[in-house]
Each structure stands twice: as structure tokens, then as C-alpha cells.
Amino acid sequence: MNPEVEGLLRTLAPQVLGVLVRRHGQFDICEDAVQEALLGAARQWPADGVPDNPKGWLITAASRRWIEQYRSDAARRQREDKVVALTPPPPDPVPAQDDTLTLLALCCHESLTTASQIALTLRAVGGLTTAEIARAFLVPEATVAQRISRAKHKIKQSGAKFRPPQDLTAVLHVLYLIFTEGSTASSGDDLVRVDLTAEALRLTRQLHKRRPADGELTGLLALMLLTDARRPARTDTHGTLIPLAEQDRTRWDTRAIDEGTHLISAALKTAQIGPYQLQAAIAAVHAEAKTAQDTDWHEILGLYDLLTVTAPGPMISLNRIVAVAMVHGPHRALDELSTLDLDHYRVHAVRAHLLDLRGDHDQARREYEKAAKLTLSAPEQRYLRSRSRHPR
């Protein structure tokens, strides 16, 4: 398919789905109707050209499909009278409002598990196929299909209303998880899964256009931009991981850094400070350093101190310990690490790094090996094993 047509369909899909769900409810029937409309467009538009009103075309096609499906279901239940009453008015003119944010909130409904929220968001709002989602998370396609099916059923059972969300907490959390999995894949042969990072960025940008004054939404977008800016330098030509301190910073995306830095600077001045803003501020400090040696670790440690107050958690504490080492030395950092209750391969990796800094290379070697055995990411395994063979 023409990339421009594919991109347009992916952008319009959640908007069209939002219109149908707002009009009719019945998320599952609406989603099927939109998928049929998208397939029709994918076949027709490359040959006939994109219509003057592509969104209206899709809404019309999806609405017709929805009516056909609903009439079919209603006939089986002998309720044709209700079908007549619920037959929607002609969809044109196209509604001015965009229901993408409302649709996102529905996909992140509290009745769903996190895995189901992610799968349904990527399918209904992101426009990824079930197969694409399965490949991204390295799980069987049947597993993803089951998650999506169960999510639709739970939404129907819960009686969730299709209305704009007041609180974006769940939506931001799901977008953050999608981006994080894409940025540093938890398993597989690739360190980064660009399909996920790009989709998370696209959706977050869409939300930010609708709520530019939301400080945490702005912080999340800035965090994604500043993190993704380092992507070109994070691996070599063989896909081997390159740690932050050893990256060629001339390969970082300066446009993304400028945009992310501008966003977080503005948010910190005007909005109530939250966890995503603080993480973005930490990323901005790294981005502003011309070399690893220029990094202002005192500022980073101060930001982590604030982060442990606003969003305490073991992974935040682990990252803070790295900053402690850079400011106060590895001995103090190792003391703090010994009190951290976290069973994760990164604990061994950080301990190995700190032992290396302290000069305990034999112990560091053993910790690197433990970390390598516990991670399912092939690039991280290769990196950790190389460190175990050649500790600093």
C-alpha cells in the first residue's frame, strides 16, 4: 500500500471509530465496522485516489457496515423494530470533534488488565493489526486476539460510558508502557522496537494537541522525544548495545532534543510538577551535556530525590543509586543498593557497574554474568557478557 495512504488511514482510524462508538456504543460491532471500512479504503484509494473528504468516506462506509451488522444480529434476535429506531442519520457532514482521547480512555478502562489495555489501545487507537501487536511483544497472535476479545467483552459488561476523561492517569500510563517496551525491548533480538516507540509518540502528540496545558501529558511527550533522540547512537552496526556514557552524541537527534527541552522547560514553569515531568527533566540534563563528563550529576540526583517523593518505586530508587555513585562514589551507592528490595536483572547490572568503579573486578564479573542470565533481551545479554569478560 502507498505509505501516504497507509499513514492517513492509521491517523483517521481512531477518529472514525470514536464517531461510531459515540453514536452507537457497542464497541465490538463498531470496531469491526471500521476495520471493514479501512480494508475497503486500502483497496480502493490507491487505484481511484484519496477522496476529497477521506474521514467522511470512512464514516459513511463504516456506518453502512454497522447498520448491516446490527440488522443481521437483530434479525436473529427478532428485533427489527429496534434496528429501525437505531438506524443512524447520514454521517455527513463530518463532526468537527475528534473522539480520539475519549476512545483512548475507553481502551484504558479500569476494568481491564494492563496487558489488555495495551493490546486494545494499539489495535483500536493505534491501528496496528493483531499480528503486528503479537510480533512487537513476542507473544502468539492468538494470545493478543484473546486479550482484545476479552477486553471488548469486559467493556461491554462494565457499562463503560463513552465520554471525555477528566483524569488522564491511566491513559498516560499505558502510553508510557508502550513507549518503554519499544525503547528497551524486554525480550528478543532487537534493543528497540521502532513500531512501538513511533506509535506511542504519535498518539501522545495527538493528545497533546488537544490538551497542551496538561503538565504531565507535556512531560510524557518531552520524555519520549528526549529518550528517542538517543536511539541512533544506542547500538552499533551489529545491533550491539552502547551505554549512554560511550555513545557518539553527534548522532543524537538534535531536533527532537530541542523540541523535548522546550516542552519540559515550559511545563516546569507553568504546571504542577509530576513524575513524567521530572523524568523528562532528567533526560534533558543528559541531552544538554556535550560529553558524558559534562553531565550535571548533582542536578540529576536532586531530580531523582524529588522523583522518589512524587512517584516512589524500586526502579526509580535503582536509577537514583546510579546518580548517587556519580556524586558520592561507589561505596555509598553500594550501601544503598544493599537495602533495595528488587528482584531484577538490572540490580545485578548496576551492582556490577558499581563494583567495577570500586575496583572489585572479580565480583563485578560474577554480577555481570548473573544479569546476563536473567535478561531475555539478546542485545543486553551480549553487552553484559562482554562486560563480564572485560570488566573495567
PyMOL commands that set and color helices and strands:
alter all, ss='L'
color gray80, all
select helices_A, chain A and resi 3-24+27-48+54-76+80-86+100-107+114-125+130-137+141-158+169-183+194-210+215-228+231-233+244-246+249-251+254-270+275-288+292-294+297-310+314-328+330-337+345-358+361-374+378-389
alter helices_A, ss='H'
color red, helices_A
select strands_A, chain A and resi 187-188+376-377
alter strands_A, ss='S'
color yellow, strands_A
deselect
rebuild
show_as cartoon
